Amino acid sequence: MELFWHRRDLRVADNVGLAAAADRVASGDGGADAAVTDDSAVTNDADATVDAAVAPVFVFDDDVLAHASDVRVRRLLDGLAALRDDYRERGSDLLVARGDPVTAIPAIADTLDADRVGWNRDYSGLARERDAAVRRALDANGIEREAHHDAVLHDPDAIRTNAGDPYSVYSYYWKKWTDREKADPVPTPDAEAVADSGRLADAVDTVARSDSPGAAGGPVADDGDAWGDDATGDDATGDDAARGDSGIVDVAVGDLPSLVDLGFAVPDADVGPAGTAVARERLDNFLDEAVFAYEAERDYPAREATSRLSTFLKYGEIGIRETYAATAKAMAAAESDSRAEDAPEQVEEFQQQLAWREFYAQVLFHNPEVVTANYKAYEEGIEWRDDPEEIAAWKRGETGYPIVDAGMRQLREEAFMHNRVRMIVASFLTKDLLADWRHGYAHFRERLADHDTANDNGGWQWAASTGTDAQPYFRIFNPMTQGERYDPDAAYIKEYVPELRGVDPDVVHGWHELSPTQRANAAPEYPHPVVDHSERRERALAMYKRARGEDPEE
């Protein structure tokens, strides 16, 4: 038996660590027959050797939950439900536990009599510390362990300058990234490779009979049925939940906790669908048409011109190798058919977005301090204004700048924001409101379903001119011209700002130029601008010049 620990890889397809465990089963290490296949819809073979299988587990880690939010935990639970269903289609199920992985993983492995634990690497500072502790615990218990490279196409430490340093400029990183050979998607485990649900239920019963729940006996969750006294999670019957003598749940088979069980509330935002099937459908639809006009269309938020894959990649519901391979196939097809002459370049533009994701991953890997500190040091430091009322208006989407407010309201309603609009609202917070980028980063971390520490940190520091390869401090977006350029008909604005739905687009985009009386007549419920952009632009330039040790008057 092998234990595979899922984290940010909620899929069975193109999963390097899971495929490696299944391959060992196939090789005879566990006595089973063929264990991997390219067919993602197979059924369980009852003749497979029981012990020669992979047992999948997910552990709710309270240290990780402490950094989570309502929308992200909601989306995580949805992704786990989809993963569990994929295992159930194979006659298996997902082990679900709550506790410290340092204790939980060795305990579950010991109970299953697993001779090896595998997982895919996570490159954040917290994850690396946790994984190091789990490795030591497994070593102390005499259990083999194996970590795999899976989340990105190229390990964060793999691409360096000729001098051996990590890259700080994206364009140079991209040149090496695109020249590197990309791994193919790995096979999907066959039904014979994963432990059948009955075997997992027997193992859970064994956990319940252990002498030391929460220590040698496994991780502990909440008191009561399944995960809590008022368990409301999917299939929260408690029938397959293991309990010690005290009634504490140690580990369950396929029984997911509810948001309330985990200490979170139901979010107002609709986080959207989850799972590999949905991700594949979105990727296929995008590569069928939209990608071939990607560079020209992607900045217009009212158009369906982007992939909307960010959340699926964040939770690992689709593999990065599968994603890249699909883009390479689309590029090859474009080169051989009658599409527009620049079609291959359009696909490459999308591939650059995948490279940006990996660029920021390696920045964070080598500079973990950037989560809370500026990457770029200013000689005198930046004297942020940090006005609480202005920041609150920005969060509510009530700044009186329509494109900014539309973006912030989309974030509240959908736990998502279009990428161009993310840049606009970030520039507005830092260079119009003169507020520290960390306020914006924290709000995005709370509200975005696709929050990724490396990507979001990189984006915010780019906008604030404090990051690696950031925009120059004197580049300050004009929120009105940005709205007019990228949402000329105000379609995106009107979708999320109902107060402006009956207003002519020219009036919407010229809102800052209207008199108070004109605004009151045009849209009495929509706020006046909280600041004057021209005046704040000059103050921002002076603020950055002082930070650079320069005379702001020159």
SVG drawing of the C-alpha trace seen along z (x, -y; Angstrom):
<svg xmlns="http://www.w3.org/2000/svg" viewBox="-32 -72 60 83">
<polyline fill="none" stroke="black" stroke-width="0.4" points="0.0,0.0 1.1,-3.5 -0.3,-6.7 -0.6,-9.7 -1.1,-13.1 -3.1,-15.6 -2.6,-19.3 -2.8,-21.8 -3.3,-19.0 -7.0,-18.1 -7.0,-15.8 -6.2,-12.2 -5.1,-13.1 -1.6,-14.5 -0.6,-14.2 3.1,-13.3 3.2,-12.0 0.0,-10.0 1.1,-8.5 4.5,-7.6 2.8,-5.7 0.5,-3.9 3.5,-3.1 5.2,-1.4 2.1,0.7 2.2,1.6 5.8,2.6 5.0,5.4 6.1,3.5 2.7,4.0 1.6,7.0 -1.1,5.4 -1.3,5.5 -1.3,2.5 -1.9,-0.6 -1.8,-3.6 -3.9,-4.4 -4.7,-7.3 -8.4,-6.5 -9.8,-8.8 -13.1,-7.0 -12.4,-3.5 -14.0,-1.3 -12.5,0.7 -11.2,4.2 -12.4,6.4 -9.6,8.9 -6.8,6.4 -4.7,7.2 -6.0,5.3 -2.7,4.2 -1.1,3.3 -2.8,0.0 -2.6,-3.7 -4.7,-5.3 -5.4,-9.0 -5.7,-11.4 -6.3,-15.1 -5.6,-16.7 -7.2,-19.9 -4.2,-21.6 -5.2,-24.3 -2.0,-26.2 -3.1,-26.5 -6.7,-27.3 -5.5,-30.2 -4.4,-31.9 -7.5,-31.0 -10.8,-32.8 -14.4,-32.0 -14.3,-32.0 -11.1,-30.0 -12.3,-27.3 -15.6,-27.1 -13.8,-26.6 -11.4,-24.1 -14.4,-22.0 -15.9,-22.1 -12.7,-21.0 -12.3,-18.2 -15.9,-17.0 -15.0,-16.8 -11.8,-14.9 -13.7,-12.5 -16.2,-11.8 -13.3,-11.0 -12.0,-8.5 -15.5,-7.0 -15.9,-6.5 -12.9,-4.2 -14.4,-2.3 -12.2,-4.1 -12.7,-7.1 -10.8,-10.0 -9.6,-9.8 -10.2,-13.0 -8.6,-14.1 -8.1,-17.2 -5.0,-17.9 -1.3,-18.5 0.1,-16.7 3.3,-16.1 1.2,-13.8 -1.5,-12.8 0.4,-11.6 2.7,-9.1 -0.2,-7.9 -2.4,-7.2 0.4,-5.6 1.1,-3.4 -2.5,-2.4 -2.7,-1.5 0.6,0.4 1.8,-1.8 5.5,-1.5 5.7,-4.8 4.1,-8.3 4.2,-10.5 3.2,-14.0 3.8,-16.9 5.9,-19.8 4.5,-23.1 7.0,-26.0 5.6,-28.5 7.6,-29.1 4.9,-27.7 4.6,-24.6 8.3,-24.0 8.6,-24.2 5.6,-21.8 7.0,-19.3 10.4,-19.3 8.7,-18.4 6.6,-15.7 9.8,-14.2 11.5,-14.1 8.4,-12.4 8.2,-9.8 11.9,-9.1 11.5,-8.6 8.8,-6.1 10.7,-4.2 8.3,-5.1 9.7,-5.9 8.7,-9.2 8.9,-10.8 8.2,-14.3 7.6,-15.2 7.9,-18.2 4.4,-18.8 2.9,-22.3 4.9,-24.1 6.6,-23.1 10.0,-24.1 11.2,-23.9 11.6,-27.4 15.3,-26.7 15.8,-25.3 16.1,-28.4 18.9,-30.8 21.0,-33.5 24.3,-32.6 25.9,-33.9 23.8,-31.3 21.4,-33.9 17.6,-33.7 16.0,-35.9 14.5,-39.3 13.5,-40.4 10.7,-38.5 11.7,-39.0 15.1,-37.3 13.4,-34.5 10.9,-34.0 13.6,-33.4 15.1,-30.6 11.7,-29.3 10.4,-29.0 13.6,-27.3 13.4,-24.5 11.8,-21.2 8.4,-20.7 7.4,-17.4 4.4,-15.6 1.3,-15.0 1.6,-11.9 -0.8,-9.0 -4.0,-8.8 -4.0,-5.9 -6.1,-3.0 -8.8,-1.7 -6.6,1.2 -4.0,-1.3 -6.2,-2.9 -7.5,-1.3 -11.1,-0.2 -13.5,-2.0 -14.1,1.1 -10.4,1.4 -10.3,-2.3 -13.4,-1.8 -11.6,1.1 -8.6,-1.1 -10.6,-3.8 -12.2,-1.3 -8.6,-0.3 -7.8,-3.9 -10.9,-4.1 -9.6,-1.2 -6.1,-2.7 -5.1,-3.5 -4.0,-7.0 -6.3,-9.1 -4.7,-12.3 -1.2,-10.9 -0.3,-7.4 -4.0,-6.9 -4.3,-9.7 -5.4,-13.3 -8.4,-14.6 -11.3,-16.6 -14.3,-18.1 -16.5,-16.3 -19.9,-15.0 -21.2,-13.3 -18.5,-13.3 -16.9,-16.7 -19.1,-18.6 -22.2,-18.6 -24.2,-20.1 -22.3,-18.5 -23.7,-19.7 -21.0,-18.6 -21.6,-16.4 -22.7,-12.9 -22.2,-14.0 -23.8,-10.8 -20.8,-9.9 -21.2,-6.3 -17.6,-6.0 -16.0,-8.4 -13.5,-6.8 -13.8,-7.5 -11.7,-6.8 -13.3,-5.9 -13.9,-9.6 -16.0,-10.0 -13.4,-12.1 -13.3,-11.7 -9.9,-10.8 -10.3,-10.2 -13.2,-9.7 -13.8,-8.1 -15.1,-10.6 -16.9,-12.6 -16.1,-16.3 -16.6,-18.9 -18.8,-21.9 -17.6,-25.5 -19.0,-25.9 -17.2,-22.8 -13.9,-24.4 -14.7,-27.7 -15.8,-29.7 -18.9,-31.3 -20.8,-30.8 -19.5,-33.6 -21.6,-36.0 -19.7,-35.4 -20.5,-32.7 -17.2,-30.9 -18.2,-29.0 -17.9,-25.3 -14.9,-23.1 -13.2,-20.0 -11.1,-18.6 -14.0,-18.1 -15.0,-21.8 -11.4,-22.9 -10.9,-20.7 -14.1,-22.1 -13.0,-25.7 -9.5,-25.0 -10.9,-23.3 -13.4,-26.1 -10.7,-28.7 -8.3,-27.0 -11.0,-26.4 -11.4,-30.1 -10.6,-32.8 -6.9,-32.1 -6.4,-33.0 -7.3,-36.7 -5.8,-36.6 -3.4,-39.5 -5.9,-41.8 -8.9,-40.9 -7.7,-39.9 -7.6,-43.4 -11.3,-44.0 -13.2,-42.8 -16.6,-42.7 -15.5,-40.2 -15.1,-36.4 -11.5,-36.5 -9.6,-34.9 -9.3,-31.3 -10.7,-31.8 -8.4,-28.9 -6.6,-30.7 -8.7,-29.1 -8.4,-25.6 -4.7,-26.0 -4.5,-27.4 -6.2,-24.3 -4.5,-21.9 -7.7,-20.7 -6.0,-20.6 -2.3,-19.7 0.1,-22.3 1.6,-19.8 -1.8,-19.0 -2.6,-22.7 0.7,-23.5 0.4,-20.4 -3.0,-21.6 -1.6,-25.0 1.2,-23.4 -1.3,-21.3 -3.4,-24.4 -0.2,-26.2 0.7,-23.3 -2.8,-23.2 -2.7,-26.9 0.5,-26.6 -0.9,-24.0 -4.4,-25.3 -5.8,-28.5 -6.1,-30.5 -4.8,-34.1 -1.1,-34.5 -0.4,-35.5 -2.4,-32.7 0.7,-30.9 1.9,-34.2 -1.5,-34.6 -1.1,-31.1 2.4,-32.0 1.0,-35.1 -1.2,-32.9 1.8,-30.6 3.5,-33.7 0.8,-33.9 1.8,-30.4 5.4,-31.6 4.5,-34.7 3.0,-32.3 6.3,-30.4 8.4,-33.6 6.6,-34.9 6.8,-31.4 10.6,-31.5 10.7,-35.1 8.8,-34.0 10.9,-30.8 14.1,-32.8 12.7,-35.8 10.1,-34.6 10.3,-37.9 8.4,-39.7 5.1,-38.5 5.3,-41.3 8.2,-43.5 9.0,-45.5 11.2,-43.6 12.7,-46.9 14.2,-49.0 13.7,-52.7 16.4,-54.8 14.1,-56.8 11.1,-54.5 7.7,-55.2 5.4,-57.4 2.0,-55.9 -1.0,-58.1 -3.2,-55.1 -6.5,-57.0 -8.9,-54.5 -12.0,-56.0 -10.6,-56.1 -9.4,-52.5 -12.8,-51.4 -14.5,-53.2 -12.1,-51.3 -13.0,-48.0 -16.7,-48.7 -16.5,-49.8 -17.6,-53.3 -14.8,-55.5 -16.7,-57.4 -14.4,-55.9 -16.6,-53.5 -14.0,-51.0 -12.5,-50.8 -15.8,-50.3 -16.9,-47.7 -13.8,-45.6 -14.2,-45.8 -17.8,-44.8 -17.0,-41.9 -14.6,-40.7 -17.3,-40.8 -19.9,-39.1 -17.7,-36.4 -14.5,-36.1 -12.8,-36.9 -11.6,-40.0 -10.5,-40.4 -6.7,-40.8 -6.7,-44.2 -9.0,-45.5 -6.8,-44.1 -4.0,-46.3 -6.3,-49.3 -7.7,-48.9 -4.2,-48.2 -2.8,-51.3 -5.7,-53.4 -5.2,-52.2 -1.4,-52.8 -1.0,-55.8 -4.4,-57.6 -5.2,-56.8 -1.5,-56.6 -2.2,-53.5 0.3,-50.8 0.0,-47.9 -0.3,-45.5 -3.8,-46.7 -4.8,-45.7 -2.9,-42.4 -4.7,-41.5 -8.1,-42.3 -7.4,-40.2 -6.2,-37.4 -9.5,-37.5 -11.8,-37.9 -10.2,-36.1 -11.0,-32.4 -7.9,-32.1 -5.6,-33.8 -2.0,-32.6 0.6,-34.1 3.3,-34.4 1.1,-35.7 -0.9,-38.2 2.2,-39.5 4.0,-39.9 1.0,-41.7 0.6,-44.1 4.3,-44.9 4.4,-45.4 1.5,-48.0 3.1,-49.7 6.5,-50.0 8.1,-48.1 8.5,-44.7 10.9,-42.9 10.6,-44.0 7.8,-46.4 6.4,-49.3 8.3,-52.6 7.0,-54.7 6.0,-57.5 3.7,-55.2 0.3,-55.9 -2.9,-54.6 -5.6,-57.2 -8.7,-55.2 -11.0,-57.2 -9.0,-56.7 -8.4,-53.1 -12.2,-52.6 -12.8,-54.4 -10.1,-52.4 -10.9,-48.9 -14.7,-49.2 -15.7,-51.8 -19.4,-50.9 -19.3,-50.7 -20.8,-47.2 -18.5,-45.8 -19.1,-48.8 -22.9,-48.6 -22.9,-44.9 -21.5,-45.5 -22.5,-49.1 -26.3,-49.1 -26.5,-52.8 -25.0,-53.6 -27.0,-51.3 -29.2,-54.0 -26.3,-56.4 -24.7,-57.2 -21.1,-55.7 -19.6,-59.2 -21.1,-60.4 -19.8,-57.3 -16.3,-57.8 -16.4,-61.5 -17.8,-61.2 -14.9,-63.0 -15.4,-66.0 -19.1,-66.5 -20.3,-69.0 -22.0,-67.7 -25.4,-68.8 -24.7,-67.0 -23.8,-63.8 -26.8,-64.0 -29.0,-64.3 -27.3,-61.5 -27.1,-58.9 -28.1,-60.2 -27.2,-56.9 -23.6,-56.7 -20.9,-58.4 -18.8,-61.4 -15.1,-60.8 -13.3,-60.4 -10.2,-62.0 -9.1,-64.1 -6.9,-62.0 -4.7,-64.8 -4.0,-66.2 -3.2,-62.7 -1.0,-61.9 1.3,-64.8 1.3,-63.8 2.2,-60.2 5.1,-61.4 6.4,-63.5 5.9,-60.6 8.1,-58.3 10.7,-61.0 11.1,-61.5 11.4,-57.8 14.2,-57.7 16.0,-60.5 15.2,-63.0 13.8,-66.6 10.1,-66.3 10.2,-69.8 12.6,-68.9"/>
</svg>
